[in-house]
Amino acid sequence: MKTKKIAAVLLTCIVTIGLMAGCGASNTNQSASNNDSQSTSTNQSGNEKTLVVYYSASGNTKDVAEKIAKITEADLFEIEPVEPYTDDDLDWTDDDSRVSREHDDESLRDVELVSTTVDNWDSYDKVYIGYPIWWGIAAWPVDNFVKENDFTGKTVIPFCTAASSGIGDSGNLLEEMAGTGDWKDGERFRGGAAESDIRSWIDSLGL
């Protein structure tokens, strides 16, 4: 009789130990699965690439563009006219300056660029496009870059620099020129904008 009781107790212990081991393995596998899921999520986020494209006439837009690139860990592409604008060219108070003549005659706004081709363009998911505001619209050296590139599948975020003017319809007009891409509302910055202000704006986009 004692032998049967001892055997029953041993059998119970063996079954209990087996169940505990199984639960431990299950928890371990579940934990590993969760870790794999988190790793996959991180990798997917890390695969997104961002590009900051900008035209800067006097350096203000370049400054903001570089800060955006730093915050978002993005690549930079500068839009460069074949014939750069001099300080005299940019004197909008002079009716005979280059920008004044181009403003008055739209046919002169077809500004030839050094390049509109970005290496690995198709690999970018988000594109920030920056420019100064000229007479309430985006500085026209940006136009040919926008027209020459396909923004399909890309999120596009315009930004501009101006002393007093807002961004107005400049982003909407560029979106019409592009005809492709998911364009978001843009933002205007003053020259010398603080990195903290730029970061707050980027965070507010929720991208």
C-alpha positions, 0 to 999 in steps of 0.5 A, a space after each residue: 500500500 505504501 509503495 502505491 502511495 509513494 508511486 502516486 506522489 512521484 508521478 504527481 511531482 513528475 507531472 507538475 515539473 513537466 507542466 512548469 517546464 512547459 509554461 517556462 518555455 512558452 513564456 520564453 517563446 512569447 518573450 522572444 516573439 515580442 522581442 522579434 516584433 519590436 525589432 521588426 517595428 524598429 527596423 521598419 521605422 529605421 528604413 524610412 528615408 528623408 530628404 531636405 531639398 532647398 533653395 537659399 538666396 541669402 543663407 536663411 533657408 539654408 540654415 533652416 534646412 540644415 537644422 531640419 536635416 540634423 533633427 530628422 537625420 535626413 540627406 540634403 540637396 541644394 537647388 542651385 541656379 546655373 546663374 547664381 543670384 548676386 546681391 544686386 540681383 536680389 534687390 527687390 527695391 530696384 525695379 531693374 534688378 533681376 528678381 524685379 524683372 523676373 517678377 514682372 515678366 513670368 517668362 523670365 522665371 524659367 531658371 536653369 538649374 545645375 541639376 534637378 536629379 537627386 541620387 536614389 530619389 526613389 528611396 526617399 519617403 519624406 521630402 522637405 522642400 524649403 525656399 524664401 518667399 518672393 512676392 508672396 510665392 515660393 522663389 521661382 528657382 524651386 519651380 523647375 525642381 518640382 516640375 522635373 521630379 515625380 513625387 508619387 508615394 512621397 510625403 512632401 512638407 514645404 517650409 519657407 523663410 521670410 521676414 514678415 510674409 507668411 507661407 501663403 499659397 506657396 505650398 499649394 502652388 508647388 503641389 499643383 506644379 508637381 501633380 504628384 505626392 502627398 503634400 502637407 501644410 507648410 511652415 514659415 520661419 524667420 531667419 535664424 530660427 531656433 532649432 527648438 522651434 523647428 523641432 517642435 514644428 516637426 514633432 507636431 507633424 506626427 510623421 
